[in-house]
Amino acid sequence: MAEPYKITQSEGKGSGVFAISTIPPGTTIMCDTPVLKLPRKLAQYTDEEVFRAFKELDEDSQARVMELHEGHRAFKTKLMRIFKANNFGYERFCVVYPKVSRINHSCVPNAAMNTRENLTTEIVATQPIRKGEEVYITYNGLFEGMTAGRRYRTLRAYYGFECRCPACALPPNDLILSDARRQLISVLDAKIRGFEPPNFHLIDHLTPTTAEQLAMQIRYDRMPLETPLTLPERAAYNLMLAKLLQAEHLTTSVVDAYRNAAYHLAEQMLQHEDIVIVACCQNVQAWMTKAIEAATSINGVESARAKSLGDEWREWQTVDHFKVYNMSRQGNLTDPGFLDGRDFAVRIGMFGPAHCSVLTMTALSRRECRALMQERLQKTSSL
């Protein structure tokens, strides 16, 4: 199958990767395997360590490494400058990809890296890329939660360029809003993962000179939350995260955010086995629908992610709460006047002997539902 891209010059950026035909979202644009690999270490690599790993390569691999962008950082050898400009850091290794290294950066990328355990990586389109458009990835996953100023300092210090992507070239007032959204993204994402938000203040002192200091190389500490999030907080934080990511055109994490918002709200709802809150069901359905739509848009309608979410949603709808909700929407309940739009919830129960019991449903107003829940909470607290 012909590759959907070509590597050619990108104005002001050196080499770049461009679509030679329209690339739909979910398309694997390229696959790449590391040409150079070094074990991850806390301290800086020395020229000798990089040269030793380089000398173990065959001549063709060495040539592919030496063809890459040299970078601007003040290291003694061309090889070290190439390594520093093109390496990707993982938990156990730092690697250089011969083809992926040609892809330029954007803070609102149109493609993402999916890396396997063997460090083979795929570049997958996350939105439609028209013929002639450049393919972009982000060079730092933390940029989703960084202000434009901190992204600028990081890219200037380590890569030697000023990003002019749509997120960085916004008018001043729009940039203020974008920075606020990205800082909220950082806070929400960290708390959802169970950590305190990262402290990026060190970046405010980052320059091309200080970039090589060990203190600037250490990863940001991830301190666990003192108090885990509650279920309502998990649902609310994921929903807010999804909305903020969409506002920033950061599509790759939107699917999980909407799905997790729906999941945690459903968890909360199912704590009351016999009460179906209509608005909760509506929101779970709406958010799962958005997750499926986003997965279809990003990964493709036939993608494993879109199909998995569809299967998961169909399984959720077999739960009694959603069965009752769907019956009420479709007018399949015995009383034609059931749930007339003013009702807040449905109380479900079984009437009669076990062998011939009948499902019963009682509409509850918001006040009735709240009183019932408070009564149960008081009984639980008194035990």
Contacts in CASP RR format, 6 or more apart in sequence:
PFRMAT RR
TARGET T0000
AUTHOR 0000-0000-0000
METHOD contacts of the structure
MODEL  1
MAEPYKITQSEGKGSGVFAISTIPPGTTIMCDTPVLKLPRKLAQYTDEEV
FRAFKELDEDSQARVMELHEGHRAFKTKLMRIFKANNFGYERFCVVYPKV
SRINHSCVPNAAMNTRENLTTEIVATQPIRKGEEVYITYNGLFEGMTAGR
RYRTLRAYYGFECRCPACALPPNDLILSDARRQLISVLDAKIRGFEPPNF
HLIDHLTPTTAEQLAMQIRYDRMPLETPLTLPERAAYNLMLAKLLQAEHL
TTSVVDAYRNAAYHLAEQMLQHEDIVIVACCQNVQAWMTKAIEAATSING
VESARAKSLGDEWREWQTVDHFKVYNMSRQGNLTDPGFLDGRDFAVRIGM
FGPAHCSVLTMTALSRRECRALMQERLQKTSSL
3 20 0 8 1.000
3 30 0 8 1.000
4 19 0 8 1.000
4 20 0 8 1.000
4 21 0 8 1.000
4 23 0 8 1.000
4 27 0 8 1.000
4 29 0 8 1.000
5 17 0 8 1.000
5 18 0 8 1.000
5 19 0 8 1.000
5 20 0 8 1.000
5 23 0 8 1.000
5 29 0 8 1.000
5 30 0 8 1.000
5 135 0 8 1.000
6 17 0 8 1.000
6 18 0 8 1.000
6 20 0 8 1.000
7 15 0 8 1.000
7 16 0 8 1.000
7 17 0 8 1.000
7 18 0 8 1.000
7 99 0 8 1.000
7 102 0 8 1.000
8 15 0 8 1.000
8 16 0 8 1.000
8 18 0 8 1.000
9 15 0 8 1.000
9 16 0 8 1.000
10 16 0 8 1.000
10 18 0 8 1.000
10 104 0 8 1.000
10 134 0 8 1.000
13 104 0 8 1.000
13 161 0 8 1.000
14 69 0 8 1.000
15 69 0 8 1.000
15 102 0 8 1.000
16 102 0 8 1.000
16 103 0 8 1.000
16 104 0 8 1.000
16 134 0 8 1.000
16 135 0 8 1.000
17 29 0 8 1.000
17 30 0 8 1.000
17 99 0 8 1.000
17 102 0 8 1.000
17 103 0 8 1.000
17 104 0 8 1.000
17 134 0 8 1.000
17 135 0 8 1.000
18 132 0 8 1.000
18 133 0 8 1.000
18 134 0 8 1.000
18 135 0 8 1.000
19 29 0 8 1.000
19 129 0 8 1.000
19 130 0 8 1.000
19 131 0 8 1.000
19 132 0 8 1.000
19 133 0 8 1.000
19 134 0 8 1.000
19 135 0 8 1.000
20 131 0 8 1.000
20 132 0 8 1.000
21 131 0 8 1.000
22 128 0 8 1.000
22 129 0 8 1.000
22 130 0 8 1.000
22 131 0 8 1.000
23 29 0 8 1.000
23 125 0 8 1.000
23 128 0 8 1.000
23 129 0 8 1.000
23 135 0 8 1.000
24 125 0 8 1.000
24 128 0 8 1.000
24 300 0 8 1.000
25 125 0 8 1.000
25 126 0 8 1.000
25 127 0 8 1.000
25 128 0 8 1.000
25 297 0 8 1.000
25 298 0 8 1.000
25 299 0 8 1.000
25 300 0 8 1.000
26 124 0 8 1.000
26 125 0 8 1.000
26 126 0 8 1.000
26 298 0 8 1.000
26 299 0 8 1.000
26 300 0 8 1.000
26 303 0 8 1.000
27 124 0 8 1.000
27 125 0 8 1.000
28 122 0 8 1.000
28 123 0 8 1.000
28 124 0 8 1.000
29 111 0 8 1.000
29 123 0 8 1.000
29 124 0 8 1.000
29 125 0 8 1.000
29 129 0 8 1.000
29 135 0 8 1.000
30 99 0 8 1.000
30 100 0 8 1.000
30 122 0 8 1.000
30 123 0 8 1.000
31 120 0 8 1.000
31 121 0 8 1.000
31 122 0 8 1.000
31 123 0 8 1.000
32 97 0 8 1.000
32 98 0 8 1.000
32 99 0 8 1.000
32 100 0 8 1.000
32 120 0 8 1.000
32 121 0 8 1.000
32 122 0 8 1.000
32 123 0 8 1.000
33 97 0 8 1.000
33 119 0 8 1.000
33 120 0 8 1.000
33 121 0 8 1.000
34 93 0 8 1.000
34 95 0 8 1.000
34 96 0 8 1.000
34 97 0 8 1.000
34 119 0 8 1.000
35 57 0 8 1.000
35 61 0 8 1.000
35 64 0 8 1.000
35 65 0 8 1.000
35 96 0 8 1.000
35 97 0 8 1.000
35 98 0 8 1.000
36 53 0 8 1.000
36 54 0 8 1.000
36 57 0 8 1.000
36 61 0 8 1.000
36 65 0 8 1.000
36 83 0 8 1.000
36 87 0 8 1.000
36 95 0 8 1.000
36 96 0 8 1.000
37 53 0 8 1.000
37 93 0 8 1.000
37 94 0 8 1.000
37 95 0 8 1.000
37 96 0 8 1.000
37 119 0 8 1.000
38 45 0 8 1.000
38 49 0 8 1.000
38 50 0 8 1.000
38 53 0 8 1.000
38 93 0 8 1.000
38 94 0 8 1.000
38 95 0 8 1.000
39 92 0 8 1.000
39 93 0 8 1.000
39 94 0 8 1.000
40 89 0 8 1.000
40 90 0 8 1.000
40 91 0 8 1.000
40 92 0 8 1.000
40 93 0 8 1.000
40 94 0 8 1.000
42 214 0 8 1.000
42 217 0 8 1.000
42 218 0 8 1.000
43 214 0 8 1.000
44 212 0 8 1.000
44 214 0 8 1.000
44 217 0 8 1.000
45 80 0 8 1.000
45 83 0 8 1.000
45 94 0 8 1.000
47 75 0 8 1.000
47 76 0 8 1.000
47 77 0 8 1.000
47 79 0 8 1.000
47 80 0 8 1.000
50 79 0 8 1.000
50 80 0 8 1.000
50 83 0 8 1.000
51 77 0 8 1.000
51 79 0 8 1.000
54 62 0 8 1.000
54 65 0 8 1.000
54 79 0 8 1.000
57 65 0 8 1.000
64 98 0 8 1.000
65 79 0 8 1.000
65 82 0 8 1.000
65 96 0 8 1.000
65 98 0 8 1.000
66 78 0 8 1.000
66 79 0 8 1.000
66 82 0 8 1.000
67 98 0 8 1.000
68 82 0 8 1.000
68 85 0 8 1.000
68 86 0 8 1.000
68 96 0 8 1.000
68 98 0 8 1.000
68 101 0 8 1.000
68 102 0 8 1.000
69 82 0 8 1.000
69 85 0 8 1.000
69 86 0 8 1.000
69 101 0 8 1.000
70 78 0 8 1.000
70 81 0 8 1.000
70 82 0 8 1.000
70 85 0 8 1.000
71 81 0 8 1.000
71 82 0 8 1.000
71 84 0 8 1.000
71 85 0 8 1.000
71 159 0 8 1.000
71 160 0 8 1.000
72 81 0 8 1.000
72 85 0 8 1.000
72 160 0 8 1.000
72 208 0 8 1.000
73 81 0 8 1.000
73 84 0 8 1.000
73 85 0 8 1.000
73 158 0 8 1.000
73 208 0 8 1.000
73 211 0 8 1.000
73 212 0 8 1.000
74 208 0 8 1.000
74 212 0 8 1.000
75 81 0 8 1.000
75 84 0 8 1.000
82 96 0 8 1.000
83 96 0 8 1.000
84 158 0 8 1.000
85 159 0 8 1.000
86 96 0 8 1.000
86 97 0 8 1.000
86 101 0 8 1.000
87 94 0 8 1.000
87 95 0 8 1.000
87 96 0 8 1.000
88 94 0 8 1.000
88 95 0 8 1.000
88 96 0 8 1.000
88 97 0 8 1.000
88 100 0 8 1.000
88 113 0 8 1.000
89 95 0 8 1.000
90 115 0 8 1.000
90 119 0 8 1.000
93 119 0 8 1.000
95 119 0 8 1.000
97 121 0 8 1.000
100 113 0 8 1.000
100 121 0 8 1.000
100 123 0 8 1.000
100 137 0 8 1.000
103 111 0 8 1.000
103 123 0 8 1.000
103 135 0 8 1.000
103 136 0 8 1.000
103 137 0 8 1.000
104 134 0 8 1.000
104 136 0 8 1.000
105 136 0 8 1.000
105 137 0 8 1.000
105 138 0 8 1.000
105 139 0 8 1.000
105 155 0 8 1.000
105 159 0 8 1.000
105 163 0 8 1.000
105 165 0 8 1.000
106 136 0 8 1.000
106 137 0 8 1.000
106 138 0 8 1.000
106 163 0 8 1.000
106 165 0 8 1.000
106 166 0 8 1.000
106 167 0 8 1.000
107 138 0 8 1.000
107 143 0 8 1.000
107 148 0 8 1.000
107 151 0 8 1.000
107 163 0 8 1.000
107 165 0 8 1.000
107 167 0 8 1.000
107 168 0 8 1.000
108 136 0 8 1.000
108 165 0 8 1.000
108 166 0 8 1.000
108 167 0 8 1.000
108 248 0 8 1.000
108 249 0 8 1.000
108 250 0 8 1.000
109 126 0 8 1.000
109 136 0 8 1.000
109 137 0 8 1.000
109 138 0 8 1.000
110 125 0 8 1.000
110 126 0 8 1.000
110 127 0 8 1.000
110 129 0 8 1.000
110 133 0 8 1.000
110 135 0 8 1.000
110 136 0 8 1.000
111 123 0 8 1.000
111 124 0 8 1.000
111 125 0 8 1.000
111 126 0 8 1.000
111 129 0 8 1.000
111 135 0 8 1.000
111 136 0 8 1.000
111 137 0 8 1.000
112 123 0 8 1.000
112 124 0 8 1.000
112 126 0 8 1.000
112 137 0 8 1.000
112 252 0 8 1.000
113 121 0 8 1.000
113 122 0 8 1.000
113 123 0 8 1.000
113 124 0 8 1.000
113 137 0 8 1.000
114 121 0 8 1.000
114 122 0 8 1.000
114 123 0 8 1.000
114 124 0 8 1.000
115 121 0 8 1.000
115 122 0 8 1.000
123 135 0 8 1.000
123 137 0 8 1.000
124 299 0 8 1.000
125 135 0 8 1.000
126 251 0 8 1.000
126 252 0 8 1.000
126 298 0 8 1.000
127 251 0 8 1.000
127 297 0 8 1.000
127 298 0 8 1.000
129 135 0 8 1.000
136 165 0 8 1.000
138 144 0 8 1.000
139 155 0 8 1.000
139 159 0 8 1.000
140 151 0 8 1.000
140 154 0 8 1.000
142 186 0 8 1.000
142 198 0 8 1.000
142 200 0 8 1.000
142 220 0 8 1.000
143 151 0 8 1.000
143 154 0 8 1.000
144 182 0 8 1.000
144 185 0 8 1.000
144 186 0 8 1.000
144 189 0 8 1.000
144 245 0 8 1.000
144 248 0 8 1.000
144 250 0 8 1.000
144 253 0 8 1.000
145 182 0 8 1.000
145 183 0 8 1.000
145 185 0 8 1.000
145 186 0 8 1.000
145 189 0 8 1.000
146 154 0 8 1.000
146 182 0 8 1.000
146 186 0 8 1.000
146 200 0 8 1.000
146 203 0 8 1.000
147 179 0 8 1.000
147 182 0 8 1.000
147 183 0 8 1.000
148 167 0 8 1.000
148 168 0 8 1.000
148 170 0 8 1.000
148 175 0 8 1.000
148 178 0 8 1.000
148 179 0 8 1.000
149 179 0 8 1.000
150 200 0 8 1.000
150 203 0 8 1.000
150 204 0 8 1.000
151 163 0 8 1.000
151 168 0 8 1.000
152 162 0 8 1.000
152 163 0 8 1.000
152 168 0 8 1.000
153 203 0 8 1.000
153 204 0 8 1.000
153 206 0 8 1.000
153 207 0 8 1.000
154 203 0 8 1.000
154 206 0 8 1.000
155 161 0 8 1.000
155 162 0 8 1.000
155 163 0 8 1.000
156 162 0 8 1.000
156 208 0 8 1.000
157 206 0 8 1.000
157 207 0 8 1.000
157 208 0 8 1.000
157 210 0 8 1.000
157 211 0 8 1.000
158 211 0 8 1.000
160 208 0 8 1.000
162 168 0 8 1.000
166 249 0 8 1.000
167 178 0 8 1.000
167 248 0 8 1.000
167 249 0 8 1.000
170 178 0 8 1.000
178 248 0 8 1.000
181 244 0 8 1.000
181 247 0 8 1.000
181 248 0 8 1.000
182 248 0 8 1.000
184 240 0 8 1.000
184 244 0 8 1.000
185 241 0 8 1.000
185 244 0 8 1.000
185 245 0 8 1.000
185 248 0 8 1.000
185 250 0 8 1.000
186 197 0 8 1.000
186 198 0 8 1.000
186 200 0 8 1.000
187 197 0 8 1.000
188 237 0 8 1.000
188 238 0 8 1.000
188 240 0 8 1.000
188 241 0 8 1.000
188 244 0 8 1.000
189 241 0 8 1.000
189 253 0 8 1.000
190 196 0 8 1.000
190 197 0 8 1.000
190 198 0 8 1.000
190 222 0 8 1.000
191 197 0 8 1.000
191 225 0 8 1.000
191 229 0 8 1.000
191 237 0 8 1.000
192 229 0 8 1.000
192 234 0 8 1.000
192 237 0 8 1.000
192 238 0 8 1.000
192 241 0 8 1.000
192 260 0 8 1.000
194 224 0 8 1.000
194 225 0 8 1.000
194 228 0 8 1.000
194 229 0 8 1.000
195 222 0 8 1.000
195 223 0 8 1.000
195 224 0 8 1.000
195 225 0 8 1.000
196 222 0 8 1.000
196 223 0 8 1.000
196 224 0 8 1.000
196 225 0 8 1.000
198 220 0 8 1.000
198 221 0 8 1.000
198 222 0 8 1.000
199 220 0 8 1.000
199 221 0 8 1.000
200 220 0 8 1.000
202 215 0 8 1.000
202 216 0 8 1.000
206 216 0 8 1.000
210 216 0 8 1.000
229 237 0 8 1.000
231 264 0 8 1.000
231 267 0 8 1.000
231 268 0 8 1.000
231 271 0 8 1.000
232 264 0 8 1.000
232 268 0 8 1.000
234 260 0 8 1.000
234 264 0 8 1.000
235 261 0 8 1.000
235 264 0 8 1.000
235 265 0 8 1.000
235 268 0 8 1.000
236 261 0 8 1.000
238 257 0 8 1.000
238 258 0 8 1.000
238 260 0 8 1.000
238 261 0 8 1.000
238 264 0 8 1.000
239 257 0 8 1.000
239 258 0 8 1.000
239 261 0 8 1.000
239 287 0 8 1.000
241 253 0 8 1.000
241 257 0 8 1.000
242 254 0 8 1.000
242 257 0 8 1.000
242 258 0 8 1.000
242 261 0 8 1.000
242 287 0 8 1.000
242 290 0 8 1.000
245 251 0 8 1.000
245 253 0 8 1.000
245 254 0 8 1.000
245 257 0 8 1.000
246 254 0 8 1.000
251 294 0 8 1.000
251 297 0 8 1.000
251 298 0 8 1.000
252 298 0 8 1.000
254 291 0 8 1.000
254 294 0 8 1.000
254 298 0 8 1.000
255 291 0 8 1.000
255 294 0 8 1.000
255 295 0 8 1.000
255 298 0 8 1.000
255 299 0 8 1.000
255 305 0 8 1.000
255 309 0 8 1.000
256 291 0 8 1.000
258 287 0 8 1.000
258 288 0 8 1.000
258 290 0 8 1.000
258 291 0 8 1.000
258 294 0 8 1.000
259 287 0 8 1.000
259 288 0 8 1.000
259 291 0 8 1.000
259 309 0 8 1.000
259 312 0 8 1.000
261 287 0 8 1.000
262 283 0 8 1.000
262 284 0 8 1.000
262 285 0 8 1.000
262 287 0 8 1.000
262 288 0 8 1.000
262 291 0 8 1.000
265 280 0 8 1.000
265 283 0 8 1.000
265 284 0 8 1.000
265 287 0 8 1.000
266 280 0 8 1.000
266 284 0 8 1.000
266 316 0 8 1.000
268 280 0 8 1.000
269 276 0 8 1.000
269 277 0 8 1.000
269 280 0 8 1.000
269 281 0 8 1.000
269 284 0 8 1.000
269 321 0 8 1.000
270 319 0 8 1.000
270 321 0 8 1.000
272 373 0 8 1.000
274 347 0 8 1.000
274 348 0 8 1.000
274 349 0 8 1.000
275 345 0 8 1.000
275 346 0 8 1.000
275 347 0 8 1.000
275 348 0 8 1.000
275 364 0 8 1.000
275 369 0 8 1.000
275 372 0 8 1.000
275 373 0 8 1.000
276 320 0 8 1.000
276 321 0 8 1.000
276 324 0 8 1.000
276 325 0 8 1.000
276 345 0 8 1.000
276 346 0 8 1.000
276 347 0 8 1.000
276 348 0 8 1.000
277 344 0 8 1.000
277 345 0 8 1.000
277 369 0 8 1.000
278 325 0 8 1.000
278 328 0 8 1.000
278 339 0 8 1.000
278 343 0 8 1.000
278 344 0 8 1.000
278 345 0 8 1.000
278 346 0 8 1.000
279 344 0 8 1.000
281 321 0 8 1.000
281 322 0 8 1.000
281 325 0 8 1.000
282 325 0 8 1.000
284 316 0 8 1.000
284 322 0 8 1.000
288 309 0 8 1.000
288 312 0 8 1.000
288 313 0 8 1.000
288 316 0 8 1.000
291 309 0 8 1.000
292 306 0 8 1.000
292 309 0 8 1.000
292 310 0 8 1.000
292 313 0 8 1.000
295 303 0 8 1.000
295 305 0 8 1.000
295 306 0 8 1.000
295 309 0 8 1.000
296 303 0 8 1.000
296 306 0 8 1.000
298 305 0 8 1.000
299 305 0 8 1.000
299 306 0 8 1.000
300 306 0 8 1.000
316 322 0 8 1.000
317 323 0 8 1.000
317 326 0 8 1.000
320 348 0 8 1.000
324 346 0 8 1.000
324 348 0 8 1.000
324 361 0 8 1.000
325 346 0 8 1.000
327 333 0 8 1.000
328 338 0 8 1.000
328 339 0 8 1.000
328 346 0 8 1.000
331 338 0 8 1.000
333 339 0 8 1.000
333 361 0 8 1.000
338 361 0 8 1.000
338 363 0 8 1.000
339 346 0 8 1.000
339 363 0 8 1.000
342 365 0 8 1.000
343 363 0 8 1.000
343 364 0 8 1.000
343 365 0 8 1.000
344 364 0 8 1.000
344 365 0 8 1.000
344 366 0 8 1.000
344 368 0 8 1.000
344 369 0 8 1.000
345 363 0 8 1.000
345 364 0 8 1.000
345 366 0 8 1.000
345 369 0 8 1.000
346 361 0 8 1.000
346 362 0 8 1.000
346 363 0 8 1.000
346 364 0 8 1.000
347 361 0 8 1.000
347 362 0 8 1.000
347 364 0 8 1.000
347 372 0 8 1.000
348 359 0 8 1.000
348 360 0 8 1.000
348 361 0 8 1.000
349 359 0 8 1.000
349 360 0 8 1.000
349 361 0 8 1.000
350 357 0 8 1.000
350 358 0 8 1.000
350 359 0 8 1.000
350 360 0 8 1.000
351 357 0 8 1.000
351 358 0 8 1.000
351 359 0 8 1.000
351 360 0 8 1.000
352 358 0 8 1.000
364 372 0 8 1.000
END
